[in-house]
Amino acid sequence: MLPRHTLGRSLRQLASTPAVRNPALSRQLLRGISNSSTSRSSIRQSPDSDSVNFPGAVRSKFTSRFGFQSSEDTPALPTYRVLNPEGQFVNHDYDIDSLGMNQEFAVKLYQAMVKTNIMDKIMYDSQRQGRISFYMVSQGEEAIAVGSAAAMEDGDKVFAQYREQGSLMYRGYTLDEFMNQLFSNVNDYGKGRAMPVHYQSEKLGLFPVSSTLATQLPNAVGCAYGMKMDNLPNVVIGYFGEGAASEGDFHAALNMAATRSCPVLFICRNNGYAISTPTLEQYKGDGIASRGVGYGVDTIRVDGNDILAVLEVTQKARDMAIKEHKPVLIEAMSYRVSHHSTSDDSFAYRARKDVEEWQRRDNPISRFRKFMEARGWWNDDKENQFRVSARKEVLKAFDKAEKAKKPAVRELFADVMKNPCTDLAEQREELRQIVETYPDEYNLDDFDQGVKGL
């Protein structure tokens, strides 16, 4: 890279050379040199200044007192809460009307959490029976997904990780859509190419879930930047866990969102474990929220087991992101009651009694149920009726999706290129010949259109 003085001299020579015959271009080049010099000298440190005015650190006061800044000297960020574990208001003067809360709204929130919980249990068991290949439950974290989804508006976009089924459930993703994806059948939007729980929905603005941690976050920022350029009154939500915050993409995303003032909400589910690694072994600082502050992102920490707190925080963060053109980081604190996935046995690295204690002491579903029952909005009869009905609905969709055929085999070669290249065509033809030569070894009866589907 050329030194600044060399670059300036080269530009002046270019501006005066006969090859630059356009006078306007010459003036533009020289103006650029002048502006560059001005911008470099505009940040000055006057002799009597009491604060730093260097480009890399502004508004920092000078001090003659020596000392290192220690994280132990900085108090932890507070955690915002509306309801306590008994479903009672922490602040008795809290204005619930500000959330637009009424019986109908509350029931919708609660039923989305309960139905998600029921589906999770059924699908977890089905994997253990060998009927699907993989599953990840969201038990104990339902309030984060459902509460944040309730604050969204049409046109908002979502880049999820893999524990946001409650968000989809609330926004209208049908049980048939869930099951089609989980069974990778012919009706799966992803055409059977992705693992289970890798949902997508063009209708709901949900971009396809990616297995690799944190890659969705830079994508979310890019999408939000595009919305900003198009002057759209919407936001993008990027969900992730605290384990994903250890990935480089998380840091790149926050920095880009802050410097480009993108209307994106980063929602972190801090559930205490990155698979088998507890948070105490993941980081030494004050959770994930402190990182947002470090990147210049407005940040708040919220009780993720309190659906009203999550709802309010997301509503206000969304308004701020749109009106002020800025990103917001929400760290939702919770506890992963479930195993990480069906490939994990969490009791190999944590005590069963700890999990049972969390389930008993602070469950987001039971907390909100207590809140509703105190207002006469819910009771045991409604609870039993809904659970029986929801279970039947899940099992009906389950049975339908399990019986559906798999996508046609030709989908293996589709959607890579608009016009398939010669190599793909040759591979497809080779596969067709193998299947026709060895029909017993390659039975395609379970696939849409069988051999003809190739």
Helices and strands as residue ranges (DSSP letters): H 4-16, H 23-41, E 51-54, E 57-61, G 71-73, E 79-80, G 96-99, H 103-128, H 142-149, E 157-159, H 165-171, H 175-182, H 216-229, E 236-241, G 244-246, H 248-259, E 264-270, E 273-274, E 277-278, H 279-282, H 289-294, E 298-303, H 307-324, E 328-333, G 346-348, H 352-361, H 364-374, H 380-403, G 409-412, H 422-437, G 450-453
